[in-house]
């Protein structure tokens, strides 16, 4: 599943700003779990992720979540 990968990655992230963004994103995952089941909701999450995490951080996040 995708959520545990984020949780495994988070403790390794030392940059406080990136950690805060990831924690915020994890909070969204927890409060809106249906987004991961409902295909229509996933695109909304993509938008949120793109707003919260930018550039290489976002690429890394995608790798951790989907690979």
C-alpha positions as CSV (number, residue, x, y, z in Angstrom):
1,X,0.0,0.0,0.0
2,X,1.1,3.6,-0.6
3,X,0.7,5.1,2.9
4,X,3.3,2.9,4.8
5,X,5.9,3.9,2.2
6,X,5.5,7.6,3.1
7,X,5.7,6.7,6.8
8,X,8.9,4.8,6.3
9,X,10.4,7.6,4.4
10,X,9.4,10.4,6.8
11,X,11.8,9.5,9.7
12,X,14.7,9.7,7.3
13,X,13.9,13.2,6.2
14,X,15.9,15.7,8.3
15,X,14.9,19.0,6.6
16,X,12.2,20.5,9.0
17,X,10.4,22.2,6.2
18,X,10.1,19.1,4.1
19,X,9.1,17.1,7.1
20,X,6.3,19.6,7.9
21,X,5.1,19.2,4.3
22,X,5.2,15.5,4.4
23,X,3.4,15.4,7.8
24,X,0.8,17.6,6.4
25,X,0.4,15.3,3.4
26,X,0.3,12.2,5.7
27,X,-2.5,14.0,7.6
28,X,-4.5,14.4,4.4
29,X,-4.0,10.7,3.7
30,X,-5.3,9.7,7.1
31,X,-8.2,12.2,7.1
32,X,-9.3,11.3,3.5
33,X,-8.4,7.6,3.0
34,X,-11.1,7.3,0.4
35,X,-9.0,9.3,-2.0
36,X,-6.7,6.3,-2.3
37,X,-9.6,4.0,-3.2
38,X,-11.7,6.3,-5.3
39,X,-10.1,7.0,-8.7
40,X,-11.8,10.4,-8.9
41,X,-10.4,11.5,-5.6
42,X,-6.8,10.6,-6.5
43,X,-6.5,13.5,-9.0
44,X,-7.4,15.9,-6.1
45,X,-4.6,14.4,-4.1
46,X,-2.2,14.8,-7.0
47,X,-3.1,18.5,-7.0
48,X,-2.5,18.8,-3.2
49,X,0.8,17.0,-3.5
50,X,1.9,19.3,-6.3
51,X,1.0,22.3,-4.2
52,X,2.7,21.0,-1.0
53,X,5.9,19.6,-2.4
54,X,7.8,21.0,-5.3
55,X,10.6,20.0,-7.7
56,X,12.9,17.2,-6.8
57,X,11.2,16.7,-3.5
58,X,8.0,15.9,-5.3
59,X,9.8,13.5,-7.6
60,X,11.2,11.7,-4.7
61,X,7.8,11.6,-3.0
62,X,6.3,10.0,-6.1
63,X,9.0,7.4,-6.2
64,X,8.5,6.5,-2.5
65,X,4.8,6.3,-3.0
66,X,4.4,4.5,-6.2
67,X,7.5,2.5,-6.9
